[in-house]
Amino acid sequence: GESVGLHLPTLSVQEGDNSIINCAYSNSASDYFIWYKQESGKGPQFIIDIRSNMDKRQGQRVTVLLNKTVKHLSLQIAATQPGDSAVYFCAENRSGNQFYFGTGTSLTVIP
Amino acid sequence: GAVVSQHPSRVICKSGTSVKIECRSLDFQATTMFWYRQFPKQSLMLMATSNEGSKATYEQGVEKDKFLINHASLTLSTLTVTSAHPEDSSFYICSALRQGGEKLFFGSGTQLSVL
């Protein structure tokens, strides 16, 4: 859901380790979710998406898990690299094609 | 992939002036475009949803007379910040939904600084 006024939580991981970034969404009617990566001063980049009829989807080095019971999403990044350092947001698609963003997590990869 | 171009990337203006930001979908038609605002180290806040040929739908708390949105064609939406004040300084990002699609593609953002 929306997170106006909240500051980003941070996550630091060692290069090569796996990262898990979590997101809670607010609307049980949301049926489509996207994870975005945002580097400083740039617009968000699409990483991976998942529909509500799935609970897991895998991409290249990334996996998204969806738990509709508790309205929770996670993004897993395998073998994290320095280039993965960025802010990660989940977005939920509510009815009428409106996308709302979660709080975001700032990921720092330590070489 | 779909490309969304946003211009300008950075603008500095005096208080009281108006600033126009353009958002173009370069290789696809976008029936719906969205405008977001982002403060440092915070999430994206949806300001308005813009459908081609119709009036924009504004989120609660967003002044429609201050943030004028025009979506005149399937590839262009503009956001005009009227009578800008320092508190309007922010990072503004547009996004576009491909006709018939569901993925949201983002522009590179515009950093607005009002002096």
Chai-1 contact restraints between the chains, C-beta under 6 A:
chainA,res_idxA,chainB,res_idxB,connection_type,confidence,min_distance_angstrom,max_distance_angstrom,comment,restraint_id
A,S3,B,S43,contact,1.0,0.0,6.0,A-B,restraint_1
A,V4,B,M45,contact,1.0,0.0,6.0,A-B,restraint_2
A,H7,B,K41,contact,1.0,0.0,6.0,A-B,restraint_3
A,L8,B,K41,contact,1.0,0.0,6.0,A-B,restraint_4
A,Y32,B,E102,contact,1.0,0.0,6.0,A-B,restraint_5
A,K42,B,S108,contact,1.0,0.0,6.0,A-B,restraint_6
A,G43,B,I93,contact,1.0,0.0,6.0,A-B,restraint_7
A,G43,B,F106,contact,1.0,0.0,6.0,A-B,restraint_8
A,G43,B,G107,contact,1.0,0.0,6.0,A-B,restraint_9
A,G43,B,S108,contact,1.0,0.0,6.0,A-B,restraint_10
A,G43,B,G109,contact,1.0,0.0,6.0,A-B,restraint_11
A,P44,B,F106,contact,1.0,0.0,6.0,A-B,restraint_12
A,N97,B,T32,contact,1.0,0.0,6.0,A-B,restraint_13
A,N97,B,L97,contact,1.0,0.0,6.0,A-B,restraint_14
A,Q98,B,T49,contact,1.0,0.0,6.0,A-B,restraint_15
A,F99,B,L104,contact,1.0,0.0,6.0,A-B,restraint_16
A,F101,B,S43,contact,1.0,0.0,6.0,A-B,restraint_17
A,F101,B,L44,contact,1.0,0.0,6.0,A-B,restraint_18
A,T103,B,S43,contact,1.0,0.0,6.0,A-B,restraint_19
A,G104,B,S43,contact,1.0,0.0,6.0,A-B,restraint_20
